[in-house]
Amino acid sequence: MDEKEKLLAKMLKSRRGELGISMSEVVDALAKSGININEKTLYGYENAVSRPSIRTFRLTVLHRQRFPYARQT
């Protein structure tokens, strides 16, 4: 695993923490956008075991509206 993969994983996990949402909530929200992954897959993304597609990464990290139940910051 290279440094870029580690950074990507850290960004995903950090963003979920900032939003105060569970892996299950992320998986459910992504499913509503047509991206079907499970918690094990998300765990792999957050721990640099595997890499998400660009679309999955963008929806998870950048688009707050995908998670309307997220903690307000």
ROSE-4610 file (N, C-alpha, C; in Angstrom, 1 decimal, always signed):
// ROSE-4610
residu = [M/M/M/D/D/D/E/E/E/K/K/K/E/E/E/K/K/K/L/L/L/L/L/L/A/A/A/K/K/K/M/M/M/L/L/L/K/K/K/S/S/S/R/R/R/R/R/R/G/G/G/E/E/E/L/L/L/G/G/G/I/I/I/S/S/S/M/M/M/S/S/S/E/E/E/V/V/V/V/V/V/D/D/D/A/A/A/L/L/L/A/A/A/K/K/K/S/S/S/G/G/G/I/I/I/N/N/N/I/I/I/N/N/N/E/E/E/K/K/K/T/T/T/L/L/L/Y/Y/Y/G/G/G/Y/Y/Y/E/E/E/N/N/N/A/A/A/V/V/V/S/S/S/R/R/R/P/P/P/S/S/S/I/I/I/R/R/R/T/T/T/F/F/F/R/R/R/L/L/L/T/T/T/V/V/V/L/L/L/H/H/H/R/R/R/Q/Q/Q/R/R/R/F/F/F/P/P/P/Y/Y/Y/A/A/A/R/R/R/Q/Q/Q/T/T/T]
num = [1/1/1/2/2/2/3/3/3/4/4/4/5/5/5/6/6/6/7/7/7/8/8/8/9/9/9/10/10/10/11/11/11/12/12/12/13/13/13/14/14/14/15/15/15/16/16/16/17/17/17/18/18/18/19/19/19/20/20/20/21/21/21/22/22/22/23/23/23/24/24/24/25/25/25/26/26/26/27/27/27/28/28/28/29/29/29/30/30/30/31/31/31/32/32/32/33/33/33/34/34/34/35/35/35/36/36/36/37/37/37/38/38/38/39/39/39/40/40/40/41/41/41/42/42/42/43/43/43/44/44/44/45/45/45/46/46/46/47/47/47/48/48/48/49/49/49/50/50/50/51/51/51/52/52/52/53/53/53/54/54/54/55/55/55/56/56/56/57/57/57/58/58/58/59/59/59/60/60/60/61/61/61/62/62/62/63/63/63/64/64/64/65/65/65/66/66/66/67/67/67/68/68/68/69/69/69/70/70/70/71/71/71/72/72/72/73/73/73]
x = [+0.8/+0.0/+0.9/+0.6/+1.4/+0.8/+1.5/+1.1/-0.2/-0.5/-1.8/-2.9/-2.8/-3.8/-4.1/-3.0/-3.2/-3.9/-3.6/-4.2/-5.7/-6.0/-7.4/-8.2/-7.6/-8.3/-8.5/-7.5/-7.6/-8.7/-8.8/-9.8/-11.2/-11.4/-12.7/-13.1/-12.3/-12.6/-12.8/-11.9/-12.0/-13.4/-13.7/-15.0/-16.2/-16.2/-17.3/-17.4/-16.2/-16.2/-16.6/-16.3/-16.7/-18.2/-18.8/-20.3/-21.0/-20.2/-20.9/-21.8/-21.5/-22.3/-21.7/-22.5/-21.9/-21.6/-20.9/-20.7/-22.0/-22.9/-24.2/-24.9/-24.8/-25.5/-24.9/-23.5/-22.9/-23.3/-23.3/-23.7/-25.1/-26.0/-27.4/-27.5/-26.8/-26.9/-26.3/-25.2/-24.6/-25.6/-26.3/-27.2/-28.3/-28.7/-29.7/-29.2/-27.9/-27.3/-26.9/-27.3/-27.0/-25.6/-25.0/-23.7/-23.9/-23.8/-24.1/-22.8/-22.5/-21.3/-21.8/-21.0/-21.4/-20.4/-20.7/-19.8/-18.4/-18.2/-16.9/-16.1/-16.8/-16.1/-15.7/-16.6/-16.3/-15.1/-15.1/-14.0/-12.7/-12.7/-11.5/-11.1/-12.0/-11.7/-11.0/-11.6/-11.1/-9.8/-9.4/-8.2/-7.2/-7.4/-6.4/-6.2/-7.2/-7.2/-7.5/-8.5/-9.0/-9.3/-9.5/-9.7/-11.1/-11.8/-13.2/-13.0/-14.1/-14.2/-14.1/-13.8/-13.8/-15.2/-16.3/-17.6/-18.0/-17.6/-17.9/-17.1/-15.9/-15.1/-15.7/-16.1/-16.7/-18.0/-18.8/-20.1/-19.9/-18.9/-18.6/-18.0/-17.0/-16.2/-16.8/-17.2/-17.5/-19.0/-19.9/-21.3/-22.1/-22.1/-22.8/-24.3/-24.9/-26.4/-26.7/-25.8/-26.1/-26.3/-26.0/-26.1/-26.9/-28.2/-29.0/-29.1/-28.9/-29.0/-27.7/-26.7/-25.3/-25.4/-24.5/-24.4/-24.0/-24.6/-24.3/-23.0/-22.1/-20.9/-20.9]
y = [-1.2/+0.0/+1.2/+2.1/+3.3/+4.5/+5.6/+6.7/+7.3/+7.3/+7.8/+7.0/+5.7/+4.8/+5.0/+5.2/+5.5/+6.8/+7.8/+9.1/+9.0/+8.3/+8.1/+7.4/+6.3/+5.6/+6.5/+7.3/+8.2/+9.2/+9.8/+10.8/+10.2/+9.0/+8.3/+8.1/+7.6/+7.3/+8.6/+9.6/+10.8/+11.5/+11.5/+12.2/+11.5/+10.2/+9.5/+9.9/+10.0/+10.5/+11.9/+12.8/+14.2/+14.3/+13.4/+13.5/+12.7/+12.0/+11.2/+10.2/+9.5/+8.4/+7.1/+6.0/+4.7/+4.1/+3.1/+2.4/+2.0/+1.5/+1.1/+2.2/+3.4/+4.6/+5.0/+4.9/+5.2/+4.2/+2.9/+1.9/+2.1/+2.5/+2.7/+3.9/+5.0/+6.2/+6.0/+5.2/+4.9/+4.1/+3.2/+2.3/+3.2/+4.2/+5.1/+5.9/+5.9/+6.6/+5.6/+4.3/+3.3/+2.6/+2.8/+2.2/+1.2/-0.1/-1.2/-1.8/-1.5/-2.1/-2.5/-3.3/-3.7/-3.1/-3.3/-2.8/-3.3/-4.6/-5.1/-4.4/-4.1/-3.3/-2.0/-1.3/+0.1/+0.0/-1.0/-1.2/-1.3/-2.1/-2.2/-0.9/-0.1/+1.3/+2.1/+2.1/+2.9/+2.4/+1.2/+0.7/+0.3/+0.9/+0.8/-0.7/-1.5/-2.9/-2.9/-2.1/-1.9/-0.5/-0.1/+1.3/+1.4/+2.5/+2.7/+3.3/+3.3/+4.0/+5.5/+6.2/+7.7/+8.1/+7.6/+8.0/+7.7/+6.5/+6.2/+7.1/+7.3/+8.2/+9.6/+10.2/+11.5/+11.6/+10.6/+10.6/+10.5/+9.7/+9.5/+10.7/+11.3/+12.3/+13.7/+14.0/+15.4/+15.8/+14.9/+15.3/+15.1/+16.1/+16.1/+15.8/+16.2/+16.0/+14.6/+13.7/+12.3/+11.7/+12.5/+12.1/+13.1/+13.2/+14.3/+14.1/+12.9/+12.6/+12.8/+13.3/+13.5/+14.6/+14.5/+15.5/+16.8/+17.9/+19.2/+19.7/+20.3/+20.8/+22.3]
z = [+0.0/+0.0/+0.0/-0.9/-1.0/-0.2/-0.1/+0.7/+0.2/-1.1/-1.6/-1.1/-1.1/-0.6/+0.9/+1.6/+3.0/+3.3/+2.5/+2.6/+2.3/+1.2/+0.8/+1.9/+2.5/+3.5/+4.8/+5.1/+6.2/+6.0/+4.8/+4.5/+4.6/+4.1/+4.2/+5.7/+6.4/+7.8/+8.6/+8.4/+9.0/+8.7/+7.5/+7.1/+7.7/+7.8/+8.5/+9.9/+10.5/+11.9/+12.1/+11.2/+11.3/+11.2/+10.3/+10.2/+11.3/+12.1/+13.2/+12.7/+11.7/+11.2/+11.2/+11.2/+11.3/+9.9/+9.8/+8.5/+7.9/+8.7/+8.2/+7.5/+8.1/+7.5/+6.2/+6.1/+4.9/+3.8/+4.1/+3.2/+2.7/+3.6/+3.2/+2.3/+2.6/+1.8/+0.4/+0.3/-1.0/-1.8/-1.2/-1.9/-2.5/-1.8/-2.4/-3.6/-3.8/-4.9/-6.0/-5.8/-6.8/-6.6/-5.5/-5.2/-4.1/-4.5/-3.5/-3.0/-1.8/-1.1/+0.3/+0.9/+2.3/+3.3/+4.6/+5.6/+5.5/+5.1/+5.0/+3.9/+2.8/+1.8/+2.2/+2.9/+3.4/+4.4/+5.3/+6.2/+5.4/+4.3/+3.5/+2.9/+2.5/+2.0/+3.1/+4.3/+5.4/+5.9/+5.6/+6.2/+5.1/+3.9/+2.8/+2.3/+2.5/+2.1/+0.6/+0.2/-1.2/-1.4/-2.7/-3.1/-3.6/-3.3/-3.8/-5.2/-6.0/-7.2/-7.0/-8.0/-7.8/-7.4/-8.0/-7.6/-6.2/-5.7/-4.3/-3.4/-3.7/-2.9/-2.8/-3.9/-4.0/-3.2/-3.4/-2.6/-1.1/-0.7/+0.7/+1.3/+0.7/+1.3/+1.0/-0.1/-0.5/-0.4/-0.5/-0.6/+0.6/+1.5/+2.7/+2.6/+1.5/+1.3/+1.2/+0.9/+0.9/+2.3/+3.3/+4.7/+5.5/+5.2/+5.9/+7.4/+7.9/+9.3/+10.0/+9.3/+9.9/+11.0/+11.9/+13.0/+12.3/+12.8/+12.2/+12.8/+12.0/+12.5/+12.4]
